[in-house]
Amino acid sequence: MIRHNLPPHCWRKSSHSGDDEPQCVEAQLIDDGLIAIGDSKDRARGAFIFTPSAWASFVGAVRRDVFGS
């Protein structure tokens, strides 16, 4: 699912993005308890929405290198 027009002041930049980099992955917790993941350089495209458990599963799989390098 994708959502648009999320509050711009609620975005948090990924810790893996450098301070000088204008392009990064951003996240925010939205009112209904879901997690929005967006692209800082193109917020108009909207953000993908995940349940906390789905996002945690994805992050865990990335950390375990399930998808390969």
Secondary structure, DSSP 8 states (H G I E B T S, - for coil): -EE----GGG-EE-TTS-TT-S--EEEEE-TTS-EEEEETT-GGG-EEEE-HHHHHHHHHHHHTTTT--
